[in-house]
């Protein structure tokens, strides 16, 4: 969560001029805030997808390795765990976007255009 807030905050700082141009041509504060939120949700969704795939593969490999050692195990597909991971990951994605989205939406147009 902290890393995601940091990534989004740095991204807002790097795109200060772009945000200023968007605001100058008519984007509302709410639209800028939604843009940061959408970016956060995309990052979260991609991270969740990679995490689930990696976890499932590693779990299957571990079960196969333990079965090969003589301890018979069956692989159980964790539907509830995957659903919980998706909900929690997207919730944290939204929470991580709150501070950077507020920072981006409160940016003054003139100062953003003069940035750098």
Buried (B, 14 or more C-beta within 10 A) or exposed (E): EEEBBEBBBEBBEEBBEEBBBBBEEEBEBEEBBBBBBEBBBEBBBEBBEEEBEEBBEEBEEEBEEEEEEEEEEEEEEBEEBBEEBBEEBBEBBEBBBBBBBBBBBEBEBEEBBEBE
